[in-house]
Amino acid sequence: MKSKILKFAVLASAIAFINCGDETALAPYLNGGAQGTSSSSDAVESEISSSDVAQQGSNTDAPASSSDESCLASSLPDACGPGTNPLPTSSSDAAVASSADAQSATSSANVQEPASSSSEAAKPASSSSEKKVESSSSEKKVESSSSEAPKGIFLAEGKEEEKDQMQVEYKTRTGWDGGGILSYPKQLSSTQKHGVVVWGPGGGTEPGAYEGMIRRLASHGFVVIALKESPGDASQAIKALNWMDQQNKDQNSPLYNKLDMNTVGCSGHSMGGLESEQAVIKDKRVLTAFLNNSGDWNGAGANKVATDRTIAILFGEVGMEKDNAKNDYNNSGVKAPACLIEMTGGPRNSEGGYGHGSGSWDGMAATVAWMRWHLGGETERKADFVGTTGKYIDGSIIGKQGKWKTQCKNF
Protein backbone atom coordinates (compact mmCIF):
# COMPACT_ATOMS: atom_id res chain seq x y z
CA MET A 1 0.00 0.00 0.00
CA LYS A 2 2.81 2.38 0.93
CA SER A 3 4.48 1.54 -2.38
CA LYS A 4 1.36 2.60 -4.32
CA ILE A 5 1.08 5.84 -2.40
CA LEU A 6 4.75 6.60 -3.07
CA LYS A 7 4.31 5.94 -6.83
CA PHE A 8 1.28 8.21 -6.90
CA ALA A 9 3.23 11.03 -5.22
CA VAL A 10 6.13 10.69 -7.69
CA LEU A 11 3.70 10.71 -10.62
CA ALA A 12 1.99 13.89 -9.33
CA SER A 13 5.36 15.63 -8.96
CA ALA A 14 6.34 14.72 -12.52
CA ILE A 15 3.05 16.10 -13.89
CA ALA A 16 3.60 19.36 -11.98
CA PHE A 17 7.17 19.62 -13.37
CA ILE A 18 5.97 19.01 -16.95
CA ASN A 19 3.37 21.80 -16.63
CA CYS A 20 6.16 24.30 -15.92
CA GLY A 21 6.96 24.29 -19.65
CA ASP A 22 3.48 25.55 -20.57
CA GLU A 23 3.58 28.52 -22.92
CA THR A 24 1.09 30.38 -20.74
CA ALA A 25 3.51 30.35 -17.81
CA LEU A 26 6.22 32.11 -19.91
CA ALA A 27 3.89 34.37 -21.89
CA PRO A 28 4.41 37.48 -19.71
CA TYR A 29 8.16 37.32 -20.26
CA LEU A 30 7.93 36.61 -23.99
CA ASN A 31 5.64 39.64 -24.33
CA GLY A 32 7.94 42.18 -22.75
CA GLY A 33 8.28 40.91 -19.17
CA ALA A 34 4.83 41.57 -17.64
CA GLN A 35 4.72 41.51 -13.85
CA GLY A 36 3.96 38.19 -12.09
CA THR A 37 1.27 37.66 -9.48
CA SER A 38 3.42 36.22 -6.67
CA SER A 39 6.93 36.31 -5.30
CA SER A 40 7.82 33.04 -6.99
CA SER A 41 6.63 34.28 -10.39
CA ASP A 42 8.65 37.46 -9.77
CA ALA A 43 11.69 35.21 -9.54
CA VAL A 44 10.88 33.76 -12.96
CA GLU A 45 10.52 37.27 -14.33
CA SER A 46 13.92 38.22 -12.93
CA GLU A 47 15.65 35.24 -14.50
CA ILE A 48 14.04 35.34 -17.96
CA SER A 49 13.83 39.09 -18.44
CA SER A 50 17.51 39.43 -17.59
CA SER A 51 18.27 36.83 -20.25
CA ASP A 52 16.15 38.74 -22.78
CA VAL A 53 17.93 41.96 -21.95
CA ALA A 54 21.31 40.33 -22.40
CA GLN A 55 20.29 38.92 -25.77
CA GLN A 56 19.12 42.33 -27.04
CA GLY A 57 22.28 44.14 -25.97
CA SER A 58 20.50 46.41 -23.44
CA ASN A 59 22.49 48.31 -20.81
CA THR A 60 19.61 47.99 -18.27
CA ASP A 61 20.18 45.33 -15.60
CA ALA A 62 17.20 43.35 -14.27
CA PRO A 63 16.74 43.88 -10.51
CA ALA A 64 17.18 40.90 -8.21
CA SER A 65 13.93 39.48 -6.85
CA SER A 66 13.09 38.96 -3.19
CA SER A 67 13.16 35.16 -3.74
CA ASP A 68 16.78 35.36 -4.95
CA GLU A 69 17.82 37.39 -1.90
CA SER A 70 16.18 34.97 0.56
CA CYS A 71 17.73 32.02 -1.29
CA LEU A 72 21.22 33.53 -1.09
CA ALA A 73 20.69 34.37 2.59
CA SER A 74 19.74 30.78 3.48
CA SER A 75 22.08 28.79 5.73
CA LEU A 76 21.13 25.49 4.12
CA PRO A 77 23.80 23.90 1.90
CA ASP A 78 23.10 24.28 -1.83
CA ALA A 79 19.86 26.11 -1.04
CA CYS A 80 19.98 27.63 -4.51
CA GLY A 81 20.88 24.42 -6.25
CA PRO A 82 24.38 23.15 -7.10
CA GLY A 83 26.19 26.45 -7.78
CA THR A 84 23.14 28.42 -8.88
CA ASN A 85 19.76 29.82 -7.82
CA PRO A 86 16.65 27.67 -8.15
CA LEU A 87 14.15 28.43 -10.94
CA PRO A 88 10.59 28.15 -9.60
CA THR A 89 8.39 26.42 -12.13
CA SER A 90 5.07 28.06 -11.26
CA SER A 91 3.35 30.20 -8.64
CA SER A 92 2.11 27.05 -6.90
CA ASP A 93 5.15 24.82 -7.19
CA ALA A 94 8.50 25.60 -5.58
CA ALA A 95 10.35 22.61 -7.05
CA VAL A 96 14.03 23.36 -7.73
CA ALA A 97 15.29 22.97 -11.30
CA SER A 98 18.62 21.37 -12.02
CA SER A 99 21.76 23.47 -12.56
CA ALA A 100 21.71 22.61 -16.25
CA ASP A 101 18.17 24.03 -16.58
CA ALA A 102 19.18 27.22 -14.77
CA GLN A 103 22.18 27.75 -17.07
CA SER A 104 19.95 27.21 -20.08
CA ALA A 105 17.44 29.80 -18.87
CA THR A 106 19.99 32.48 -17.95
CA SER A 107 22.62 32.12 -20.71
CA SER A 108 22.96 35.21 -22.97
CA ALA A 109 25.19 33.46 -25.48
CA ASN A 110 22.97 30.57 -26.51
CA VAL A 111 19.25 29.87 -26.64
CA GLN A 112 19.11 26.23 -25.56
CA GLU A 113 16.19 23.88 -25.23
CA PRO A 114 15.47 23.33 -21.50
CA ALA A 115 15.96 19.85 -20.15
CA SER A 116 12.28 19.08 -19.89
CA SER A 117 10.26 16.06 -20.88
CA SER A 118 7.87 18.45 -22.64
CA SER A 119 10.08 19.56 -25.56
CA GLU A 120 7.10 20.99 -27.44
CA ALA A 121 6.34 23.33 -24.57
CA ALA A 122 9.96 24.54 -24.54
CA LYS A 123 10.05 25.34 -28.26
CA PRO A 124 7.87 28.46 -28.11
CA ALA A 125 10.30 30.04 -25.62
CA SER A 126 13.26 29.29 -27.88
CA SER A 127 11.45 30.48 -31.00
CA SER A 128 10.32 33.69 -29.33
CA SER A 129 13.80 34.41 -27.98
CA GLU A 130 15.38 33.90 -31.39
CA LYS A 131 12.77 36.16 -32.92
CA LYS A 132 13.64 38.90 -30.45
CA VAL A 133 17.33 38.65 -31.22
CA GLU A 134 16.64 38.73 -34.95
CA SER A 135 14.35 41.74 -34.56
CA SER A 136 16.97 43.56 -32.52
CA SER A 137 19.61 42.79 -35.13
CA SER A 138 17.46 44.03 -38.01
CA GLU A 139 16.59 47.20 -36.14
CA LYS A 140 20.28 47.91 -35.62
CA LYS A 141 20.93 47.37 -39.31
CA VAL A 142 18.21 49.81 -40.34
CA GLU A 143 19.41 52.42 -37.84
CA SER A 144 22.97 52.05 -39.07
CA SER A 145 21.83 52.51 -42.65
CA SER A 146 19.74 55.58 -41.89
CA SER A 147 22.52 57.18 -39.84
CA GLU A 148 24.75 57.41 -42.91
CA ALA A 149 24.39 60.97 -44.17
CA PRO A 150 23.72 61.33 -47.92
CA LYS A 151 26.62 62.67 -49.94
CA GLY A 152 26.79 66.22 -51.24
CA ILE A 153 24.69 69.25 -50.38
CA PHE A 154 20.93 69.21 -49.99
CA LEU A 155 18.83 69.85 -53.10
CA ALA A 156 15.06 70.02 -53.46
CA GLU A 157 13.61 66.74 -54.71
CA GLY A 158 11.80 68.50 -57.54
CA LYS A 159 14.25 69.20 -60.35
CA GLU A 160 12.36 71.60 -62.65
CA GLU A 161 14.33 74.83 -62.58
CA GLU A 162 11.42 76.69 -64.18
CA LYS A 163 9.41 76.28 -60.93
CA ASP A 164 9.75 77.02 -57.23
CA GLN A 165 10.12 73.72 -55.41
CA MET A 166 9.98 74.43 -51.65
CA GLN A 167 8.53 77.03 -49.33
CA VAL A 168 11.17 79.51 -48.23
CA GLU A 169 12.00 82.06 -45.58
CA TYR A 170 12.59 85.54 -47.03
CA LYS A 171 14.22 88.05 -44.70
CA THR A 172 14.94 91.64 -45.70
CA ARG A 173 17.27 94.24 -44.19
CA THR A 174 19.78 91.70 -42.97
CA GLY A 175 23.30 90.61 -43.80
CA TRP A 176 26.59 92.07 -42.67
CA ASP A 177 25.49 95.65 -43.36
CA GLY A 178 21.76 95.32 -42.63
CA GLY A 179 20.85 96.05 -46.25
CA GLY A 180 20.78 92.58 -47.76
CA ILE A 181 18.24 89.80 -48.19
CA LEU A 182 18.53 86.28 -46.78
CA SER A 183 16.41 83.43 -48.12
CA TYR A 184 16.47 79.69 -47.44
CA PRO A 185 14.13 76.67 -47.30
CA LYS A 186 11.65 76.75 -44.41
CA GLN A 187 12.54 73.12 -43.78
CA LEU A 188 16.31 72.93 -43.56
CA SER A 189 17.87 69.49 -43.91
CA SER A 190 18.89 67.57 -40.78
CA THR A 191 21.17 65.18 -42.70
CA GLN A 192 22.86 67.36 -45.34
CA LYS A 193 24.46 70.77 -45.50
CA HIS A 194 23.12 73.49 -47.78
CA GLY A 195 25.11 75.16 -50.51
CA VAL A 196 25.35 78.96 -50.48
CA VAL A 197 24.62 81.35 -53.35
CA VAL A 198 25.56 85.04 -53.27
CA TRP A 199 23.37 87.26 -55.45
CA GLY A 200 24.61 90.67 -56.61
CA PRO A 201 22.12 93.32 -57.81
CA GLY A 202 22.75 95.57 -60.78
CA GLY A 203 24.12 99.08 -60.32
CA GLY A 204 21.62 101.36 -58.60
CA THR A 205 19.08 98.54 -58.20
CA GLU A 206 17.67 97.36 -54.88
CA PRO A 207 18.20 93.64 -54.14
CA GLY A 208 14.43 93.29 -53.66
CA ALA A 209 13.97 93.83 -57.41
CA TYR A 210 15.30 90.28 -57.85
CA GLU A 211 12.91 88.60 -55.41
CA GLY A 212 11.84 86.06 -58.03
CA MET A 213 15.40 84.86 -58.63
CA ILE A 214 16.26 84.86 -54.91
CA ARG A 215 13.18 82.82 -53.99
CA ARG A 216 13.67 80.42 -56.89
CA LEU A 217 17.24 79.58 -55.87
CA ALA A 218 16.25 79.16 -52.20
CA SER A 219 13.32 76.92 -53.14
CA HIS A 220 15.75 74.51 -54.79
CA GLY A 221 17.63 74.05 -51.52
CA PHE A 222 20.25 76.82 -51.56
CA VAL A 223 20.76 79.43 -48.85
CA VAL A 224 20.86 82.76 -50.68
CA ILE A 225 22.36 86.02 -49.47
CA ALA A 226 21.62 89.00 -51.72
CA LEU A 227 23.92 92.02 -51.48
CA LYS A 228 22.81 95.58 -50.84
CA GLU A 229 25.04 96.73 -53.70
CA SER A 230 27.64 95.43 -56.14
CA PRO A 231 30.80 97.50 -56.64
CA GLY A 232 32.16 94.83 -59.01
CA ASP A 233 35.34 94.05 -57.09
CA ALA A 234 34.13 91.17 -54.86
CA SER A 235 34.46 93.26 -51.69
CA GLN A 236 30.76 93.00 -50.82
CA ALA A 237 30.50 89.34 -51.77
CA ILE A 238 33.45 88.41 -49.55
CA LYS A 239 32.00 90.32 -46.59
CA ALA A 240 28.66 88.60 -47.13
CA LEU A 241 30.33 85.18 -47.12
CA ASN A 242 32.20 86.02 -43.93
CA TRP A 243 28.87 86.96 -42.33
CA MET A 244 27.33 83.71 -43.53
CA ASP A 245 30.22 81.80 -41.98
CA GLN A 246 29.47 83.53 -38.67
CA GLN A 247 25.81 82.49 -38.94
CA ASN A 248 26.91 78.91 -39.53
CA LYS A 249 28.90 78.99 -36.26
CA ASP A 250 26.34 80.90 -34.17
CA GLN A 251 24.24 78.56 -32.01
CA ASN A 252 21.47 81.16 -31.90
CA SER A 253 21.20 81.38 -35.69
CA PRO A 254 18.66 79.30 -37.66
CA LEU A 255 21.57 78.52 -40.00
CA TYR A 256 23.75 77.07 -37.23
CA ASN A 257 25.77 74.18 -38.62
CA LYS A 258 23.55 74.06 -41.74
CA LEU A 259 25.89 75.50 -44.38
CA ASP A 260 28.66 74.04 -46.49
CA MET A 261 30.87 77.10 -46.72
CA ASN A 262 33.14 75.35 -49.21
CA THR A 263 30.28 74.89 -51.68
CA VAL A 264 29.49 78.44 -52.74
CA GLY A 265 28.31 79.94 -56.01
CA CYS A 266 28.03 83.60 -56.99
CA SER A 267 25.61 85.10 -59.45
CA GLY A 268 24.25 88.52 -60.24
CA HIS A 269 22.94 90.97 -62.80
CA SER A 270 25.09 93.50 -64.66
CA MET A 271 27.42 94.96 -61.98
CA GLY A 272 26.36 92.02 -59.82
CA GLY A 273 27.74 89.76 -62.53
CA LEU A 274 31.11 91.51 -62.29
CA GLU A 275 30.97 91.14 -58.48
CA SER A 276 30.41 87.41 -58.99
CA GLU A 277 33.24 87.05 -61.49
CA GLN A 278 35.70 88.73 -59.12
CA ALA A 279 34.48 86.59 -56.22
CA VAL A 280 35.24 83.32 -58.02
CA ILE A 281 38.69 84.75 -58.83
CA LYS A 282 39.51 86.03 -55.31
CA ASP A 283 37.69 83.78 -52.81
CA LYS A 284 38.56 80.08 -52.64
CA ARG A 285 35.17 79.25 -51.12
CA VAL A 286 33.49 80.17 -54.42
CA LEU A 287 33.37 77.30 -56.92
CA THR A 288 31.45 78.88 -59.76
CA ALA A 289 30.09 82.17 -61.09
CA PHE A 290 27.09 82.83 -63.33
CA LEU A 291 27.03 86.31 -64.86
CA ASN A 292 23.63 87.55 -66.03
CA ASN A 293 23.81 90.27 -68.71
CA SER A 294 27.37 91.09 -67.82
CA GLY A 295 31.00 90.67 -68.80
CA ASP A 296 34.32 92.29 -67.98
CA TRP A 297 34.66 95.71 -69.65
CA ASN A 298 38.14 94.95 -70.89
CA GLY A 299 37.48 91.31 -71.73
CA ALA A 300 39.97 90.36 -69.03
CA GLY A 301 37.98 88.68 -66.25
CA ALA A 302 37.31 85.08 -67.18
CA ASN A 303 40.95 84.55 -68.08
CA LYS A 304 41.81 84.94 -64.37
CA VAL A 305 39.46 82.19 -63.21
CA ALA A 306 41.33 79.11 -61.96
CA THR A 307 41.01 75.90 -63.92
CA ASP A 308 39.36 74.12 -60.97
CA ARG A 309 36.52 76.68 -61.04
CA THR A 310 33.78 77.30 -63.63
CA ILE A 311 32.12 80.36 -65.14
CA ALA A 312 29.09 81.09 -67.33
CA ILE A 313 28.34 84.41 -69.02
CA LEU A 314 24.79 85.08 -70.26
CA PHE A 315 23.74 87.98 -72.48
CA GLY A 316 20.67 89.14 -74.33
CA GLU A 317 20.69 89.28 -78.12
CA VAL A 318 20.37 93.09 -78.11
CA GLY A 319 21.62 93.81 -74.57
CA MET A 320 24.17 96.55 -74.06
CA GLU A 321 26.40 93.97 -72.31
CA LYS A 322 26.65 91.89 -75.48
CA ASP A 323 30.17 92.88 -76.55
CA ASN A 324 31.59 92.72 -73.03
CA ALA A 325 30.21 89.20 -72.59
CA LYS A 326 31.65 87.97 -75.87
CA ASN A 327 35.06 89.56 -75.34
CA ASP A 328 35.34 88.18 -71.84
CA TYR A 329 34.54 84.63 -72.99
CA ASN A 330 36.62 84.77 -76.17
CA ASN A 331 39.80 85.89 -74.43
CA SER A 332 42.44 83.36 -75.49
CA GLY A 333 43.74 83.23 -71.93
CA VAL A 334 40.55 81.62 -70.58
CA LYS A 335 41.55 78.16 -69.35
CA ALA A 336 38.72 77.46 -66.90
CA PRO A 337 35.64 75.53 -68.03
CA ALA A 338 33.38 78.29 -69.40
CA CYS A 339 30.11 78.80 -71.27
CA LEU A 340 28.75 81.73 -73.28
CA ILE A 341 24.94 81.72 -73.26
CA GLU A 342 22.76 83.89 -75.49
CA MET A 343 19.01 84.43 -75.27
CA THR A 344 17.53 84.87 -78.75
CA GLY A 345 14.11 85.52 -80.30
CA GLY A 346 12.84 87.73 -77.49
CA PRO A 347 9.76 89.96 -77.55
CA ARG A 348 10.02 93.01 -79.84
CA ASN A 349 9.77 95.58 -77.10
CA SER A 350 11.68 98.85 -76.82
CA GLU A 351 14.97 96.97 -77.02
CA GLY A 352 13.86 94.87 -79.99
CA GLY A 353 14.47 91.48 -78.36
CA TYR A 354 16.08 90.05 -75.26
CA GLY A 355 17.98 92.95 -73.75
CA HIS A 356 19.94 93.92 -70.68
CA GLY A 357 17.43 92.55 -68.15
CA SER A 358 16.71 89.21 -69.76
CA GLY A 359 18.81 86.75 -67.74
CA SER A 360 17.60 87.65 -64.26
CA TRP A 361 13.92 87.36 -65.13
CA ASP A 362 12.96 85.47 -68.31
CA GLY A 363 16.16 83.43 -68.17
CA MET A 364 16.45 82.69 -64.44
CA ALA A 365 16.05 78.93 -65.02
CA ALA A 366 19.55 78.79 -66.52
CA THR A 367 21.12 80.15 -63.31
CA VAL A 368 19.26 77.60 -61.17
CA ALA A 369 20.22 74.70 -63.46
CA TRP A 370 23.86 75.82 -63.46
CA MET A 371 24.01 75.92 -59.64
CA ARG A 372 22.36 72.51 -59.31
CA TRP A 373 25.03 71.17 -61.66
CA HIS A 374 28.15 72.86 -60.28
CA LEU A 375 27.21 73.04 -56.58
CA GLY A 376 24.72 70.21 -56.27
CA GLY A 377 26.66 67.67 -58.31
CA GLU A 378 23.88 66.90 -60.80
CA THR A 379 26.35 65.98 -63.51
CA GLU A 380 23.59 64.90 -65.88
CA ARG A 381 22.93 68.60 -66.43
CA LYS A 382 26.23 68.93 -68.28
CA ALA A 383 24.49 67.65 -71.40
CA ASP A 384 22.06 70.60 -71.16
CA PHE A 385 24.92 73.08 -71.63
CA VAL A 386 27.85 71.28 -73.26
CA GLY A 387 27.66 69.66 -76.68
CA THR A 388 26.01 70.25 -80.02
CA THR A 389 22.39 70.05 -78.94
CA GLY A 390 20.66 70.29 -75.60
CA LYS A 391 18.23 72.22 -73.41
CA TYR A 392 20.35 75.36 -73.09
CA ILE A 393 22.40 74.78 -76.22
CA ASP A 394 19.67 75.15 -78.82
CA GLY A 395 16.44 74.44 -76.95
CA SER A 396 13.38 76.62 -76.51
CA ILE A 397 13.20 78.97 -73.55
CA ILE A 398 10.52 77.13 -71.57
CA GLY A 399 7.55 79.30 -70.62
CA LYS A 400 8.87 82.17 -72.71
CA GLN A 401 9.48 82.82 -76.38
CA GLY A 402 12.72 82.35 -78.28
CA LYS A 403 15.63 79.95 -77.95
CA TRP A 404 18.89 79.45 -76.15
CA LYS A 405 22.18 79.56 -78.02
CA THR A 406 25.20 78.31 -76.08
CA GLN A 407 28.85 77.46 -76.67
CA CYS A 408 31.28 76.06 -74.10
CA LYS A 409 34.99 75.26 -73.82
CA ASN A 410 37.52 73.58 -71.55
CA PHE A 411 35.07 71.00 -70.16
C-alpha positions, 0 to 999 in steps of 0.5 A: 500500500505504501508503495502505491502511495509513493508511486502516486506522489512521484507521478503527481510531482512529474506532472507538476514539473511538466506543466512548468513548460506551458507557454502560458507560464512564460507568456508574460516574459515573452511579451515584454516581461509583464509583472507576475502575481506572486513572489515566486513568479517574480523570480521567474521574471527576474531570471528570464527578463535578464536573459532577454535583456542580455540577448538584445544588448540592453544596458539595463540590468534586471533587478534581483527578486526577493526570492533570490535574496532569501535564497542567497541568505539561506544557511542550508547547503546548496539552497539555490541548487548546485552552484546556482539559484533555483528556478521556480516552475510556477506560482504554486510549485516551488520545485528546484530545477537542475543546474543545467536548466538554470544555465539554459534559462539564464545564458545570454550566449545561446538559446538552448532547449530546456531539459524538460520532458515536454520539448514541445512546450519549450520550443515556443520560448526558444522560438520567441527568444530567437525572434527577439534577437533577430528583430533587434539585429534588423533594427540595428541594421536599419538604424545604421543605414539611416545614420549614414548621411547622404553625400553632397549638399541638400537639393530640393527633390523637384528638379524643374528649374522653371518652378519654385520647389519648396517654401522659403523664408525671405528676410529683408534688411539683414546681412553684414550691413543690414541692407541685404536679403537672406532666403532659405528653405523653411525646412532645412535638412537635418542630414545634409548641409546646404550650398550657399549662393551670393546674389549681386544686384545691378548698379543702382538697383535694390536687391528686392527687385530680384525677389523672383530669382532669390526665392527660386534659388532658395526653393531649390535648396540653396541658402541665398544672401543678396547684397545691398550693392555690387561695386564689381570688385568682390568686396561686398560678396566676400563680406557677405560670405564672412557673415554667412560663416558667422551664422553657420557657427552661431548657435542662436542662428537658424543657420547654425551648422547648416551651411557648407561654406566650401560649396558656394556659387556667386551670381548677379545681374550687370554689376552684380555679374562683375561682383560674382566674377571677381568673387570666383577669382579672389575667394577660394570658397566660391566654386562657380560664377554665373554672370547675367547680362554682364561681362568684364569691360576689358574682356579680361575677367574670365581669363583669371578664373582658376582651372578648378573653377567654372564660369558662365556668361549670359547675355541678351541678343540686343543687350548693351552687355553683349560685346563685353560678354563675348570679349570676356569669354573669347579671351584666349587666356581663358583656361577654366571651363566656361560657357557663353549663353545667349538668349535669342528671339525675345519679344520686340519691345523697346529693345527689340528682343532680349535685352539687358534685363533678360537673364535675371527674369525670363532666363532665371532657369539657366542660373538655377540649373547651373548651380544645381550642376556645379554646386549640387553635383547633378552631372547629368545637367552637363548635357544641357549646356555642353555639346552640339544640342541640348536644353540650353544649347539650342532648346526653346526657352521654356515658358517664354518665347525664343531659344537658347544659343550656347557654346562652351569650352575647356570641359 
